[in-house]
Amino acid sequence: MSDFRQFGLIGRNIDYSFSKAYFTEKFRSEGLEGNTYENFDIADITGFQDIIENNPDLSGLNVTIPYKETVMPFLDKLSKKAKAIGAVNTIKFTKKGKLKGYNTDWFGFTKSIAPLLKTEHKKALILGTGGASKAVAFALEKLGIGYIFVSRNEGRNTITYEQLSPYMMSEYLVVINCTPLGTSPDINAFPDVPYEYFTPEHIAYDLIYNPSETTFLAKAAALGATTKNGHDMLIFQAEKAWEIWNS
């Protein structure tokens, strides 16, 4: 393994990035001083090609909002799971110089929510329909939990926020926020769900990790729901990405 390798994160407005701080500290603590991790903040996915061409030492990339789906046509290969999910958050540079896309979000989500699940948690509401929500849906399928997406627009297996009735809230005891609503600095924003129907039987899970308690989580917790933010999910998916880059 070369002592000098470059890694990075592709996204938009990613100054807040968990990944850069996490991997920089990981490299320091494990004596991998030759490894670096950079943020590649691009206004449009067409900038992806420039990053590849201008950084010949790249060994691996993470991908975040809003490029988990639009990056896929730029890749040479996809893992079976990334193809099934329809979103990529990890890119490996193969020995032959090819770009292969993986998804480690589903793995991180599964590992982080599994300890909270009880027998009554049979159905979930997934708020949002982006790349992260696709990984969450894939994970729920693996866990044997039914789900429906909630979005501003109705669609296949998708209802609108206005359709969230008391009955729906009583049936779907896991509610997962996959939207960016509530992310710092806009910490007062929250998904428009009927919070009054949360109960101690519910799990409210937010993929956001900054702030550590979003308004969504605070409102659910006020009615006794078990709450979880996305911090552990990020650690699990980051370690899985590291494993992929080094395999």
C-alpha positions in Angstrom: 0.0 0.0 0.0 1.5 3.4 -1.0 2.3 5.8 1.7 0.9 8.7 -0.4 -2.8 8.6 -1.3 -5.4 11.2 -1.7 -9.1 10.8 -0.8 -12.0 13.3 -0.9 -15.6 14.2 -0.8 -17.7 15.3 -3.8 -20.7 17.5 -2.9 -22.1 21.0 -2.9 -21.8 23.4 0.1 -19.8 20.9 2.1 -17.8 23.1 4.4 -19.5 21.4 7.3 -18.2 18.0 6.1 -18.1 15.2 8.6 -15.9 13.1 6.3 -12.9 15.5 6.1 -12.6 15.8 9.9 -13.2 12.1 10.4 -10.6 10.8 7.9 -8.1 13.5 8.8 -8.2 12.4 12.4 -8.2 8.7 11.4 -5.0 9.2 9.3 -3.3 11.1 12.2 -4.2 8.5 14.8 -3.3 5.5 12.7 0.1 7.0 11.5 -1.0 7.4 7.9 0.5 10.8 7.5 0.9 10.3 3.7 -2.9 10.1 3.3 -4.9 13.3 2.7 -8.6 14.0 2.5 -10.0 17.0 0.7 -13.4 18.5 0.1 -14.3 18.9 -3.6 -17.1 21.4 -3.6 -18.6 21.6 -7.1 -21.6 23.7 -8.3 -22.5 21.1 -10.9 -21.8 17.4 -11.5 -20.0 18.3 -14.7 -17.1 19.4 -12.5 -16.5 15.8 -11.5 -14.4 15.1 -14.6 -12.1 18.0 -13.8 -11.5 16.6 -10.3 -10.5 13.2 -11.7 -8.1 14.8 -14.3 -6.5 17.3 -11.9 -5.9 14.9 -9.0 -3.8 11.9 -10.2 -3.1 10.6 -6.7 -6.8 10.0 -5.9 -7.5 6.6 -4.5 -11.1 7.0 -3.4 -14.0 9.4 -3.1 -17.1 9.8 -1.0 -20.2 11.4 -2.6 -22.8 13.4 -0.8 -25.9 15.6 -1.6 -26.8 16.3 -4.3 -24.7 14.0 -6.5 -25.3 10.5 -5.2 -27.4 9.7 -8.3 -26.0 12.1 -10.9 -22.5 10.8 -10.5 -23.4 7.3 -11.7 -23.1 7.9 -15.5 -19.4 9.1 -14.9 -18.4 5.7 -13.4 -17.1 2.6 -15.3 -18.7 0.0 -13.0 -21.2 -0.3 -10.2 -21.4 -2.8 -7.4 -24.5 -5.0 -7.3 -25.9 -3.1 -4.3 -25.2 0.3 -5.7 -26.9 -0.7 -8.9 -29.9 -2.1 -7.0 -30.1 1.0 -4.8 -29.7 3.5 -7.6 -27.3 5.7 -5.7 -23.5 5.9 -5.0 -21.8 7.4 -2.0 -18.3 5.7 -2.4 -16.0 5.5 -5.4 -13.0 3.2 -5.6 -10.2 3.7 -8.1 -9.3 0.2 -9.2 -5.9 -1.2 -10.0 -6.7 -0.8 -13.7 -7.6 2.8 -13.2 -11.3 2.4 -13.5 -13.9 4.1 -11.3 -16.3 1.7 -9.4 -19.3 3.0 -7.5 -20.5 1.5 -4.2 -23.1 2.3 -1.6 -22.2 2.2 2.0 -25.1 4.3 3.3 -27.4 1.3 3.5 -24.8 -0.5 5.6 -24.3 2.4 8.0 -28.0 2.9 8.4 -28.7 -0.8 9.1 -25.9 -1.0 11.7 -27.1 2.1 13.5 -30.9 1.4 13.6 -30.8 -2.3 14.2 -30.3 -2.0 18.0 -33.4 0.1 18.3 -35.8 -2.2 16.5 -38.5 -4.2 18.3 -41.1 -6.6 17.1 -43.7 -3.8 16.6 -41.5 -2.0 14.2 -42.9 -3.5 11.0 -43.4 -0.4 8.8 -41.5 2.8 8.1 -42.2 6.2 6.6 -39.2 7.5 4.6 -39.3 11.3 4.3 -37.7 12.4 1.0 -37.0 10.6 -2.2 -33.3 11.4 -2.9 -30.2 9.2 -3.0 -30.0 8.7 0.7 -33.7 7.6 0.9 -33.0 4.9 -1.7 -30.2 3.5 0.5 -32.5 3.5 3.5 -35.3 1.8 1.5 -32.8 -0.9 0.5 -31.7 -1.4 4.1 -35.3 -1.6 5.3 -36.0 -4.4 2.8 -33.0 -6.3 4.1 -34.4 -5.8 7.6 -37.9 -7.1 6.6 -39.5 -3.7 7.3 -42.2 -2.4 4.9 -42.0 1.3 3.9 -43.6 4.1 2.0 -42.0 7.3 0.8 -43.4 10.7 1.8 -42.7 13.6 -0.5 -44.3 16.8 -1.8 -45.5 14.9 -4.8 -47.5 11.7 -5.0 -45.9 8.8 -6.9 -45.2 5.1 -7.0 -45.1 3.9 -3.3 -45.1 7.6 -2.4 -47.6 9.7 -0.5 -47.7 13.4 0.2 -47.3 14.9 3.6 -51.0 15.9 3.5 -51.9 12.2 3.4 -50.2 11.4 6.7 -53.3 10.5 8.7 -53.5 9.4 12.4 -54.0 5.9 11.1 -50.8 6.1 9.0 -48.9 7.3 12.0 -50.2 4.5 14.2 -49.3 1.9 11.6 -45.9 3.2 10.6 -43.9 3.3 13.8 -40.5 4.2 12.3 -40.2 7.6 10.8 -36.9 8.4 9.0 -36.0 11.9 7.8 -33.9 11.7 4.6 -34.4 15.3 3.7 -31.9 18.1 4.5 -34.6 20.0 6.5 -33.1 21.0 9.8 -29.5 20.9 8.9 -27.3 23.6 10.4 -27.4 26.5 9.9 -31.2 26.3 9.2 -31.8 24.4 12.4 -35.4 25.6 12.9 -36.7 23.9 9.7 -38.4 20.5 10.0 -40.4 18.1 7.8 -44.1 18.8 7.9 -45.4 15.7 9.6 -48.2 15.5 12.2 -45.9 15.3 15.3 -48.9 15.1 17.7 -49.3 11.4 16.7 -45.8 10.3 17.8 -45.8 7.9 20.8 -43.3 6.0 22.9 -43.6 3.1 20.5 -42.2 5.2 17.6 -38.7 5.6 16.4 -37.8 8.9 14.9 -34.5 8.7 13.0 -32.8 11.6 11.3 -29.9 11.2 8.9 -28.8 14.7 9.8 -26.0 14.8 12.4 -25.4 18.6 12.7 -27.2 19.7 14.9 -27.1 16.5 17.0 -30.8 17.0 17.9 -32.8 18.5 15.0 -36.2 20.1 15.5 -37.7 16.9 14.0 -36.1 14.8 16.7 -36.9 17.2 19.5 -40.6 17.3 18.5 -40.8 13.5 18.4 -38.9 13.1 21.6 -41.3 15.4 23.4 -44.0 12.8 22.9 -41.8 9.9 24.1 -40.5 8.6 20.8 -37.0 6.9 20.7 -34.8 9.2 18.6 -31.5 8.7 16.8 -29.4 11.0 14.6 -27.1 10.2 11.7 -23.8 10.3 13.4 -23.3 6.6 14.0 -24.5 5.9 10.5 -21.8 8.2 9.1 -19.1 6.4 11.1 -20.2 3.0 10.0 -20.5 4.0 6.3 -17.1 5.8 6.5 -15.4 2.7 7.9 -17.0 0.5 5.2 -15.8 2.9 2.5 -12.2 2.7 4.0 -12.5 -1.1 3.8 -13.6 -0.9 0.1 -10.7 1.5 -0.8 -8.2 -0.8 0.8 -9.6 -4.1 -0.6 
